[in-house]
């Protein structure tokens, strides 16, 4: 997923490494020398349960990971949401 920026938000790829860190209980993610805090209300447990499947799937089919992103508040480096883009 290309990095997309607005005045307040930035969207980047949610990588397998980041997903693994979340599954292991990490509340801070690292990407290209930057750290991002997870918002207390993010991530919903019902969504988190799919991460092991997604990690395995993205390792087998890396091109599919281009559709998985997370939204970050640019001011506070806080992960506030996620986005899966549809197939076109």
Steps between C-alpha positions, in 0.01 A plus 500: 500500500641838415539744786204737486504824697245765588549797729405290805542135401751270336421152368776241470515126441424287804781246462517142624766604753269766640212252518721254688597769750132582559410133550784475756353792692725784386349849528774672298578418136819586313529574130798655320645660813169641623293373790122505517290462816179299474188690605335336805184423303689355203507207414167322546552149636268354237729639228821402681400134489551502121863613522655148517316411180601827333865463603515153348313611189720806439816292538374259235359772273690824574326693221173479696646709784485810283132524592547503880558840661482683829413863566726709719433838657799698371517736796525237772629198302194314627347207310130581487361254245552259219390471144476213257464624145273310270622302205463689175 
